[in-house]
Amino acid sequence: MCITIFHPADGGYDPRPHRWLADRCPGQPDTAIVKCSNGHLIVLDQHKIAEDGMVTPKVACPKPGCGFDEHIQLALWYDRVDGIRAL
């Protein structure tokens, strides 16, 4: 199973889980920050994100006891924006 993680339509704050925002640092590959099913933030700096948004390896929430450990795809990854915006 693969969970689709959505980008906020306006790039602004979205309190719901399963949202992502782009994280771009000069000289580094683009990455993202996502919210798991329980609303915890996960930085994907140790993951690879394909142009279609598929993330490898699967994403596990670092929050003790969370249990989120899933294969995910970032919707609209090809249309990402510069920088981090508020989750």
NORVEN-V672683 format. One record per run of one state. SS is the DSSP state (hx for helix, st for strand, lp for the rest). FROM is the first residue (numbers start at 1). TO is the last residue. If there is no record, write none. Layout:
SS	FROM	TO
SS	FROM	TO
This chain:
lp	1	1
st	2	7
lp	8	18
st	19	23
lp	24	30
st	31	35
lp	36	40
st	41	43
lp	44	47
st	48	49
lp	50	53
st	54	56
lp	57	58
st	59	60
lp	61	68
st	69	74
lp	75	76
hx	77	79
lp	80	87
